[in-house]
Amino acid sequence: MESITRVSLPVETRTPGGKTNAYVVGERRAVLIDPAARSTELDRLVDDRSVTNVLVTHTHPDHVGALAEYAARTDATVWAHSSHCDRFVRATSTEPDRVFEDGTRVDAGDGGVTVLEMPGHAPDHVALVTEDGVLVGDLAVATGSVAVTAGDGHVGKYLASLRRLRGMAPEKLFPAHGPVIDDPEETLTRLIDHRLERERRVREGVRGGARELDAITDAAYDKDVTAVRDLAEGTVAAHLEQLAREGKVIWDGECAEPA
Ligand SMILES: [Zn+2]
């Protein structure tokens, strides 16, 4: 017996739509995922069930805000990614009790999740497989696209994660932002195509003579990105890093040239 309950939480840190979905997996004994903020609804839910384990899909600020509080309130076992424990402690001010890696089963008794490493949006990003579908964090969204920006983002790993998930043919995806995704294959294909199209535009911009990030960003977007300029430039920089890894452009962080 397993169930997935979603609680939409308003978060103050920059995030798509200003909200993050926390999930509780399991009926009586449960796993709490992405407690981004405190809310009375989530208070009631965790008080109602026995939350035995808590973890996050990744440690971006809009996913971890109330982890310490709910860990204390429930006395649950706190899990962190085995390769990113320091990052977890920095983000949550909480010492993990246990660590997970690819394939780890986090079992609450009558429900649980299996961890899959799905980096790309962030280096410590994971997806969580349940009987009813996959909790995908910021790997996928029903509409629009996911931020993969230089710094935390890695375009090659993000594409590999999307393809890995698509290959598993999940029935449903439960994202950290926005509604449940009922058509995983279409959505994952859309996100892959979107990323490859942006890559094509970035490469074309460099080929067309754009050299600096500013100019390449202008070349890579048709729409006006003034309001999200830093996000757009971060995205383009992540693509330039990937194209440089693949030997398709030369990029030193300042200036790009065709390879
Ligand atoms: Zn994130």
py3Dmol code that shows the C-alpha trace and the ligand (Angstrom):
import py3Dmol

protein = """\
ATOM      1  CA  MET A   1       0.000   0.000   0.000  1.00  0.00           C
ATOM      2  CA  GLU A   2       1.532   3.208  -1.077  1.00  0.00           C
ATOM      3  CA  SER A   3       0.258   6.673  -1.779  1.00  0.00           C
ATOM      4  CA  ILE A   4       1.731   9.957  -2.814  1.00  0.00           C
ATOM      5  CA  THR A   5       0.405  13.132  -1.209  1.00  0.00           C
ATOM      6  CA  ARG A   6       1.490  16.477  -2.607  1.00  0.00           C
ATOM      7  CA  VAL A   7       1.569  19.695  -0.594  1.00  0.00           C
ATOM      8  CA  SER A   8       2.229  22.950  -2.432  1.00  0.00           C
ATOM      9  CA  LEU A   9       4.369  25.265  -0.281  1.00  0.00           C
ATOM     10  CA  PRO A  10       4.978  28.979  -0.826  1.00  0.00           C
ATOM     11  CA  VAL A  11       8.714  29.691  -0.778  1.00  0.00           C
ATOM     12  CA  GLU A  12      10.499  33.013  -0.537  1.00  0.00           C
ATOM     13  CA  THR A  13      13.598  32.051  -2.471  1.00  0.00           C
ATOM     14  CA  ARG A  14      13.525  32.451  -6.241  1.00  0.00           C
ATOM     15  CA  THR A  15      11.666  29.516  -7.711  1.00  0.00           C
ATOM     16  CA  PRO A  16       9.290  28.795 -10.599  1.00  0.00           C
ATOM     17  CA  GLY A  17       5.860  30.160  -9.635  1.00  0.00           C
ATOM     18  CA  GLY A  18       6.949  30.922  -6.068  1.00  0.00           C
ATOM     19  CA  LYS A  19       5.960  27.436  -4.923  1.00  0.00           C
ATOM     20  CA  THR A  20       7.567  24.078  -4.296  1.00  0.00           C
ATOM     21  CA  ASN A  21       5.772  20.742  -3.952  1.00  0.00           C
ATOM     22  CA  ALA A  22       6.643  18.642  -0.937  1.00  0.00           C
ATOM     23  CA  TYR A  23       5.598  14.987  -1.124  1.00  0.00           C
ATOM     24  CA  VAL A  24       4.689  12.453   1.506  1.00  0.00           C
ATOM     25  CA  VAL A  25       4.980   8.850   0.286  1.00  0.00           C
ATOM     26  CA  GLY A  26       3.235   6.173   2.348  1.00  0.00           C
ATOM     27  CA  GLU A  27      -0.035   5.953   4.273  1.00  0.00           C
ATOM     28  CA  ARG A  28       0.818   5.171   7.884  1.00  0.00           C
ATOM     29  CA  ARG A  29       4.589   5.158   7.834  1.00  0.00           C
ATOM     30  CA  ALA A  30       5.885   7.675   5.370  1.00  0.00           C
ATOM     31  CA  VAL A  31       8.842   9.327   3.660  1.00  0.00           C
ATOM     32  CA  LEU A  32       8.842  13.139   3.483  1.00  0.00           C
ATOM     33  CA  ILE A  33      10.479  14.703   0.421  1.00  0.00           C
ATOM     34  CA  ASP A  34      11.436  18.354  -0.237  1.00  0.00           C
ATOM     35  CA  PRO A  35      10.010  20.091   2.867  1.00  0.00           C
ATOM     36  CA  ALA A  36      10.671  23.505   1.355  1.00  0.00           C
ATOM     37  CA  ALA A  37       8.716  25.554   3.887  1.00  0.00           C
ATOM     38  CA  ARG A  38       6.572  25.203   6.964  1.00  0.00           C
ATOM     39  CA  SER A  39       2.787  25.099   6.450  1.00  0.00           C
ATOM     40  CA  THR A  40      -0.199  24.096   8.566  1.00  0.00           C
ATOM     41  CA  GLU A  41      -1.244  21.617   5.892  1.00  0.00           C
ATOM     42  CA  LEU A  42       2.132  19.894   5.989  1.00  0.00           C
ATOM     43  CA  ASP A  43       2.202  20.095   9.805  1.00  0.00           C
ATOM     44  CA  ARG A  44      -1.129  18.274   9.919  1.00  0.00           C
ATOM     45  CA  LEU A  45      -0.034  15.693   7.376  1.00  0.00           C
ATOM     46  CA  VAL A  46       3.202  14.785   9.145  1.00  0.00           C
ATOM     47  CA  ASP A  47       1.432  14.712  12.529  1.00  0.00           C
ATOM     48  CA  ASP A  48      -1.181  12.392  11.051  1.00  0.00           C
ATOM     49  CA  ARG A  49       1.327   9.846   9.804  1.00  0.00           C
ATOM     50  CA  SER A  50       4.496   8.417  11.129  1.00  0.00           C
ATOM     51  CA  VAL A  51       7.203  10.094   9.045  1.00  0.00           C
ATOM     52  CA  THR A  52      10.215   7.848   9.436  1.00  0.00           C
ATOM     53  CA  ASN A  53      12.498   9.245   6.741  1.00  0.00           C
ATOM     54  CA  VAL A  54      13.156  12.656   5.220  1.00  0.00           C
ATOM     55  CA  LEU A  55      15.205  13.606   2.171  1.00  0.00           C
ATOM     56  CA  VAL A  56      15.419  16.160  -0.627  1.00  0.00           C
ATOM     57  CA  THR A  57      15.726  15.766  -4.398  1.00  0.00           C
ATOM     58  CA  HIS A  58      18.587  18.301  -4.286  1.00  0.00           C
ATOM     59  CA  THR A  59      19.790  21.022  -1.965  1.00  0.00           C
ATOM     60  CA  HIS A  60      18.746  24.214  -3.787  1.00  0.00           C
ATOM     61  CA  PRO A  61      17.321  26.776  -1.326  1.00  0.00           C
ATOM     62  CA  ASP A  62      13.739  26.360  -2.575  1.00  0.00           C
ATOM     63  CA  HIS A  63      13.715  22.680  -1.504  1.00  0.00           C
ATOM     64  CA  VAL A  64      15.275  22.592   1.934  1.00  0.00           C
ATOM     65  CA  GLY A  65      13.770  25.511   3.891  1.00  0.00           C
ATOM     66  CA  ALA A  66      11.929  23.506   6.553  1.00  0.00           C
ATOM     67  CA  LEU A  67      13.949  20.299   6.511  1.00  0.00           C
ATOM     68  CA  ALA A  68      15.516  20.925   9.926  1.00  0.00           C
ATOM     69  CA  GLU A  69      12.143  21.785  11.488  1.00  0.00           C
ATOM     70  CA  TYR A  70      10.341  18.745  10.101  1.00  0.00           C
ATOM     71  CA  ALA A  71      13.263  16.461  10.929  1.00  0.00           C
ATOM     72  CA  ALA A  72      12.963  17.638  14.542  1.00  0.00           C
ATOM     73  CA  ARG A  73       9.162  17.487  14.583  1.00  0.00           C
ATOM     74  CA  THR A  74       9.044  13.913  13.260  1.00  0.00           C
ATOM     75  CA  ASP A  75      12.325  12.538  14.591  1.00  0.00           C
ATOM     76  CA  ALA A  76      12.746  10.989  11.136  1.00  0.00           C
ATOM     77  CA  THR A  77      15.995   9.584   9.771  1.00  0.00           C
ATOM     78  CA  VAL A  78      17.638  12.320   7.675  1.00  0.00           C
ATOM     79  CA  TRP A  79      19.250  11.154   4.436  1.00  0.00           C
ATOM     80  CA  ALA A  80      21.801  12.904   2.223  1.00  0.00           C
ATOM     81  CA  HIS A  81      23.577  12.098  -1.030  1.00  0.00           C
ATOM     82  CA  SER A  82      26.743  10.146  -0.177  1.00  0.00           C
ATOM     83  CA  SER A  83      28.868  12.272  -2.539  1.00  0.00           C
ATOM     84  CA  HIS A  84      27.430  15.628  -1.446  1.00  0.00           C
ATOM     85  CA  CYS A  85      27.187  15.551   2.332  1.00  0.00           C
ATOM     86  CA  ASP A  86      29.016  18.840   2.921  1.00  0.00           C
ATOM     87  CA  ARG A  87      26.726  20.579   0.496  1.00  0.00           C
ATOM     88  CA  PHE A  88      23.721  19.076   2.294  1.00  0.00           C
ATOM     89  CA  VAL A  89      24.923  20.297   5.700  1.00  0.00           C
ATOM     90  CA  ARG A  90      25.608  23.787   4.330  1.00  0.00           C
ATOM     91  CA  ALA A  91      22.133  24.014   2.774  1.00  0.00           C
ATOM     92  CA  THR A  92      20.109  22.499   5.620  1.00  0.00           C
ATOM     93  CA  SER A  93      22.190  23.101   8.779  1.00  0.00           C
ATOM     94  CA  THR A  94      21.398  19.457   9.516  1.00  0.00           C
ATOM     95  CA  GLU A  95      23.762  16.513   9.884  1.00  0.00           C
ATOM     96  CA  PRO A  96      22.482  13.514   7.917  1.00  0.00           C
ATOM     97  CA  ASP A  97      21.869  10.251   9.790  1.00  0.00           C
ATOM     98  CA  ARG A  98      22.370   8.126   6.698  1.00  0.00           C
ATOM     99  CA  VAL A  99      23.557   8.523   3.120  1.00  0.00           C
ATOM    100  CA  PHE A 100      22.146   7.244  -0.155  1.00  0.00           C
ATOM    101  CA  GLU A 101      23.588   6.535  -3.567  1.00  0.00           C
ATOM    102  CA  ASP A 102      22.169   5.289  -6.862  1.00  0.00           C
ATOM    103  CA  GLY A 103      19.821   2.383  -6.122  1.00  0.00           C
ATOM    104  CA  THR A 104      19.438   2.929  -2.368  1.00  0.00           C
ATOM    105  CA  ARG A 105      16.031   1.956  -1.028  1.00  0.00           C
ATOM    106  CA  VAL A 106      14.622   4.329   1.569  1.00  0.00           C
ATOM    107  CA  ASP A 107      11.887   2.261   3.174  1.00  0.00           C
ATOM    108  CA  ALA A 108       9.243   3.579   5.515  1.00  0.00           C
ATOM    109  CA  GLY A 109       7.636   0.205   6.131  1.00  0.00           C
ATOM    110  CA  ASP A 110       4.449   0.353   4.058  1.00  0.00           C
ATOM    111  CA  GLY A 111       5.889   2.674   1.447  1.00  0.00           C
ATOM    112  CA  GLY A 112       9.200   3.872   0.265  1.00  0.00           C
ATOM    113  CA  VAL A 113      11.316   5.286  -2.510  1.00  0.00           C
ATOM    114  CA  THR A 114      14.296   4.074  -4.502  1.00  0.00           C
ATOM    115  CA  VAL A 115      16.942   6.695  -5.199  1.00  0.00           C
ATOM    116  CA  LEU A 116      18.242   7.274  -8.728  1.00  0.00           C
ATOM    117  CA  GLU A 117      21.089   9.702  -9.307  1.00  0.00           C
ATOM    118  CA  MET A 118      19.857  12.181 -11.906  1.00  0.00           C
ATOM    119  CA  PRO A 119      22.376  15.053 -11.983  1.00  0.00           C
ATOM    120  CA  GLY A 120      22.326  17.977 -14.408  1.00  0.00           C
ATOM    121  CA  HIS A 121      20.025  20.575 -12.890  1.00  0.00           C
ATOM    122  CA  ALA A 122      22.238  20.293  -9.803  1.00  0.00           C
ATOM    123  CA  PRO A 123      25.186  17.979  -9.109  1.00  0.00           C
ATOM    124  CA  ASP A 124      23.415  16.305  -6.162  1.00  0.00           C
ATOM    125  CA  HIS A 125      20.051  15.910  -7.897  1.00  0.00           C
ATOM    126  CA  VAL A 126      18.192  12.598  -7.522  1.00  0.00           C
ATOM    127  CA  ALA A 127      14.841  11.185  -8.626  1.00  0.00           C
ATOM    128  CA  LEU A 128      12.817   8.891  -6.381  1.00  0.00           C
ATOM    129  CA  VAL A 129      10.997   5.866  -7.743  1.00  0.00           C
ATOM    130  CA  THR A 130       7.735   4.762  -6.126  1.00  0.00           C
ATOM    131  CA  GLU A 131       5.080   2.217  -7.086  1.00  0.00           C
ATOM    132  CA  ASP A 132       2.898   5.002  -8.476  1.00  0.00           C
ATOM    133  CA  GLY A 133       5.438   7.002 -10.435  1.00  0.00           C
ATOM    134  CA  VAL A 134       8.688   8.894 -10.116  1.00  0.00           C
ATOM    135  CA  LEU A 135       9.291  11.996  -7.998  1.00  0.00           C
ATOM    136  CA  VAL A 136      11.498  14.025 -10.318  1.00  0.00           C
ATOM    137  CA  GLY A 137      12.370  17.168  -8.352  1.00  0.00           C
ATOM    138  CA  ASP A 138      13.578  19.790 -10.818  1.00  0.00           C
ATOM    139  CA  LEU A 139      14.432  17.324 -13.560  1.00  0.00           C
ATOM    140  CA  ALA A 140      11.126  17.919 -15.375  1.00  0.00           C
ATOM    141  CA  VAL A 141       8.124  20.245 -15.412  1.00  0.00           C
ATOM    142  CA  ALA A 142       4.761  19.918 -17.163  1.00  0.00           C
ATOM    143  CA  THR A 143       5.077  23.235 -18.983  1.00  0.00           C
ATOM    144  CA  GLY A 144       8.061  25.456 -19.701  1.00  0.00           C
ATOM    145  CA  SER A 145      11.552  24.219 -19.013  1.00  0.00           C
ATOM    146  CA  VAL A 146      14.004  23.531 -16.216  1.00  0.00           C
ATOM    147  CA  ALA A 147      16.946  25.822 -15.435  1.00  0.00           C
ATOM    148  CA  VAL A 148      20.321  24.266 -16.206  1.00  0.00           C
ATOM    149  CA  THR A 149      22.782  27.076 -15.584  1.00  0.00           C
ATOM    150  CA  ALA A 150      26.572  27.315 -15.340  1.00  0.00           C
ATOM    151  CA  GLY A 151      27.790  26.669 -11.829  1.00  0.00           C
ATOM    152  CA  ASP A 152      25.449  23.940 -10.617  1.00  0.00           C
ATOM    153  CA  GLY A 153      24.170  22.920 -14.019  1.00  0.00           C
ATOM    154  CA  HIS A 154      25.674  20.409 -16.445  1.00  0.00           C
ATOM    155  CA  VAL A 155      23.896  20.087 -19.802  1.00  0.00           C
ATOM    156  CA  GLY A 156      25.430  16.726 -20.743  1.00  0.00           C
ATOM    157  CA  LYS A 157      24.453  15.135 -17.446  1.00  0.00           C
ATOM    158  CA  TYR A 158      21.003  16.732 -17.583  1.00  0.00           C
ATOM    159  CA  LEU A 159      20.336  15.227 -21.021  1.00  0.00           C
ATOM    160  CA  ALA A 160      21.646  11.837 -19.837  1.00  0.00           C
ATOM    161  CA  SER A 161      19.311  11.985 -16.835  1.00  0.00           C
ATOM    162  CA  LEU A 162      16.298  12.832 -19.011  1.00  0.00           C
ATOM    163  CA  ARG A 163      17.122   9.951 -21.352  1.00  0.00           C
ATOM    164  CA  ARG A 164      17.677   7.536 -18.483  1.00  0.00           C
ATOM    165  CA  LEU A 165      14.300   8.419 -17.019  1.00  0.00           C
ATOM    166  CA  ARG A 166      12.550   8.199 -20.392  1.00  0.00           C
ATOM    167  CA  GLY A 167      14.098   4.760 -20.897  1.00  0.00           C
ATOM    168  CA  MET A 168      12.406   3.584 -17.704  1.00  0.00           C
ATOM    169  CA  ALA A 169       8.992   4.421 -19.218  1.00  0.00           C
ATOM    170  CA  PRO A 170       7.488   5.742 -15.967  1.00  0.00           C
ATOM    171  CA  GLU A 171       3.723   6.030 -15.741  1.00  0.00           C
ATOM    172  CA  LYS A 172       3.627   9.398 -14.028  1.00  0.00           C
ATOM    173  CA  LEU A 173       6.067  12.063 -12.911  1.00  0.00           C
ATOM    174  CA  PHE A 174       5.669  14.122  -9.763  1.00  0.00           C
ATOM    175  CA  PRO A 175       7.691  17.333 -10.159  1.00  0.00           C
ATOM    176  CA  ALA A 176       8.800  19.774  -7.461  1.00  0.00           C
ATOM    177  CA  HIS A 177       7.112  22.615  -9.297  1.00  0.00           C
ATOM    178  CA  GLY A 178       3.709  22.593 -10.971  1.00  0.00           C
ATOM    179  CA  PRO A 179       1.204  19.830 -11.687  1.00  0.00           C
ATOM    180  CA  VAL A 180       1.689  16.079 -12.041  1.00  0.00           C
ATOM    181  CA  ILE A 181       3.008  15.007 -15.444  1.00  0.00           C
ATOM    182  CA  ASP A 182       0.668  12.417 -16.983  1.00  0.00           C
ATOM    183  CA  ASP A 183       2.560  12.027 -20.259  1.00  0.00           C
ATOM    184  CA  PRO A 184       6.173  11.367 -19.172  1.00  0.00           C
ATOM    185  CA  GLU A 185       7.429  10.249 -22.556  1.00  0.00           C
ATOM    186  CA  GLU A 186       6.123  13.334 -24.378  1.00  0.00           C
ATOM    187  CA  THR A 187       7.274  15.701 -21.655  1.00  0.00           C
ATOM    188  CA  LEU A 188      10.762  14.208 -21.398  1.00  0.00           C
ATOM    189  CA  THR A 189      11.133  14.235 -25.182  1.00  0.00           C
ATOM    190  CA  ARG A 190       9.965  17.865 -25.243  1.00  0.00           C
ATOM    191  CA  LEU A 191      12.563  18.812 -22.612  1.00  0.00           C
ATOM    192  CA  ILE A 192      15.351  16.982 -24.483  1.00  0.00           C
ATOM    193  CA  ASP A 193      14.389  18.676 -27.759  1.00  0.00           C
ATOM    194  CA  HIS A 194      14.182  22.061 -26.054  1.00  0.00           C
ATOM    195  CA  ARG A 195      17.702  21.659 -24.674  1.00  0.00           C
ATOM    196  CA  LEU A 196      19.122  20.498 -28.015  1.00  0.00           C
ATOM    197  CA  GLU A 197      17.422  23.384 -29.806  1.00  0.00           C
ATOM    198  CA  ARG A 198      18.986  25.906 -27.398  1.00  0.00           C
ATOM    199  CA  GLU A 199      22.346  24.210 -27.939  1.00  0.00           C
ATOM    200  CA  ARG A 200      21.924  24.557 -31.682  1.00  0.00           C
ATOM    201  CA  ARG A 201      21.123  28.256 -31.295  1.00  0.00           C
ATOM    202  CA  VAL A 202      24.167  28.850 -29.068  1.00  0.00           C
ATOM    203  CA  ARG A 203      26.443  27.071 -31.507  1.00  0.00           C
ATOM    204  CA  GLU A 204      24.953  28.982 -34.417  1.00  0.00           C
ATOM    205  CA  GLY A 205      25.481  32.257 -32.552  1.00  0.00           C
ATOM    206  CA  VAL A 206      29.165  31.492 -32.073  1.00  0.00           C
ATOM    207  CA  ARG A 207      29.500  30.421 -35.698  1.00  0.00           C
ATOM    208  CA  GLY A 208      27.779  33.640 -36.723  1.00  0.00           C
ATOM    209  CA  GLY A 209      30.427  35.736 -34.987  1.00  0.00           C
ATOM    210  CA  ALA A 210      29.107  36.291 -31.445  1.00  0.00           C
ATOM    211  CA  ARG A 211      32.038  36.016 -29.025  1.00  0.00           C
ATOM    212  CA  GLU A 212      30.985  37.206 -25.594  1.00  0.00           C
ATOM    213  CA  LEU A 213      28.238  35.785 -23.390  1.00  0.00           C
ATOM    214  CA  ASP A 214      26.075  38.867 -23.833  1.00  0.00           C
ATOM    215  CA  ALA A 215      26.110  38.688 -27.624  1.00  0.00           C
ATOM    216  CA  ILE A 216      25.751  34.893 -27.721  1.00  0.00           C
ATOM    217  CA  THR A 217      22.708  35.140 -25.426  1.00  0.00           C
ATOM    218  CA  ASP A 218      21.108  37.696 -27.748  1.00  0.00           C
ATOM    219  CA  ALA A 219      21.736  35.337 -30.656  1.00  0.00           C
ATOM    220  CA  ALA A 220      20.365  32.285 -28.833  1.00  0.00           C
ATOM    221  CA  TYR A 221      16.988  33.733 -27.795  1.00  0.00           C
ATOM    222  CA  ASP A 222      14.260  35.202 -29.970  1.00  0.00           C
ATOM    223  CA  LYS A 223      12.147  36.346 -27.058  1.00  0.00           C
ATOM    224  CA  ASP A 224      12.984  39.288 -24.810  1.00  0.00           C
ATOM    225  CA  VAL A 225      14.883  37.877 -21.828  1.00  0.00           C
ATOM    226  CA  THR A 226      15.582  41.192 -20.068  1.00  0.00           C
ATOM    227  CA  ALA A 227      13.604  40.185 -16.982  1.00  0.00           C
ATOM    228  CA  VAL A 228      15.522  36.912 -16.637  1.00  0.00           C
ATOM    229  CA  ARG A 229      18.821  38.017 -18.128  1.00  0.00           C
ATOM    230  CA  ASP A 230      21.014  36.289 -15.502  1.00  0.00           C
ATOM    231  CA  LEU A 231      19.105  33.032 -15.989  1.00  0.00           C
ATOM    232  CA  ALA A 232      19.414  33.269 -19.786  1.00  0.00           C
ATOM    233  CA  GLU A 233      23.150  34.021 -19.629  1.00  0.00           C
ATOM    234  CA  GLY A 234      23.662  31.214 -17.093  1.00  0.00           C
ATOM    235  CA  THR A 235      21.872  28.845 -19.468  1.00  0.00           C
ATOM    236  CA  VAL A 236      23.975  29.914 -22.436  1.00  0.00           C
ATOM    237  CA  ALA A 237      27.168  29.593 -20.373  1.00  0.00           C
ATOM    238  CA  ALA A 238      26.158  26.037 -19.397  1.00  0.00           C
ATOM    239  CA  HIS A 239      25.682  25.215 -23.086  1.00  0.00           C
ATOM    240  CA  LEU A 240      29.057  26.745 -23.969  1.00  0.00           C
ATOM    241  CA  GLU A 241      30.701  24.606 -21.273  1.00  0.00           C
ATOM    242  CA  GLN A 242      29.058  21.502 -22.736  1.00  0.00           C
ATOM    243  CA  LEU A 243      29.972  22.419 -26.327  1.00  0.00           C
ATOM    244  CA  ALA A 244      33.563  22.995 -25.170  1.00  0.00           C
ATOM    245  CA  ARG A 245      33.616  19.548 -23.470  1.00  0.00           C
ATOM    246  CA  GLU A 246      32.497  18.044 -26.756  1.00  0.00           C
ATOM    247  CA  GLY A 247      35.137  19.998 -28.677  1.00  0.00           C
ATOM    248  CA  LYS A 248      32.512  21.893 -30.679  1.00  0.00           C
ATOM    249  CA  VAL A 249      33.452  25.389 -29.514  1.00  0.00           C
ATOM    250  CA  ILE A 250      36.392  26.961 -27.714  1.00  0.00           C
ATOM    251  CA  TRP A 251      35.210  28.697 -24.544  1.00  0.00           C
ATOM    252  CA  ASP A 252      37.396  30.132 -21.806  1.00  0.00           C
ATOM    253  CA  GLY A 253      34.585  31.536 -19.669  1.00  0.00           C
ATOM    254  CA  GLU A 254      34.860  34.942 -21.328  1.00  0.00           C
ATOM    255  CA  CYS A 255      35.146  34.423 -25.018  1.00  0.00           C
ATOM    256  CA  ALA A 256      33.884  31.750 -27.425  1.00  0.00           C
ATOM    257  CA  GLU A 257      35.147  30.758 -30.840  1.00  0.00           C
ATOM    258  CA  PRO A 258      34.174  28.008 -33.264  1.00  0.00           C
ATOM    259  CA  ALA A 259      36.415  24.966 -32.752  1.00  0.00           C
TER     260      ALA A 259
END
"""
ligand_1 = """\
1
ZN
Zn 16.631 23.416 -8.109
"""
view = py3Dmol.view(width=600, height=400)
view.addModel(protein, "pdb")
view.setStyle({"model": 0}, {"cartoon": {"style": "trace"}})
view.addModel(ligand_1, "xyz")
view.setStyle({"model": 1}, {"stick": {}})
view.zoomTo()
view.show()
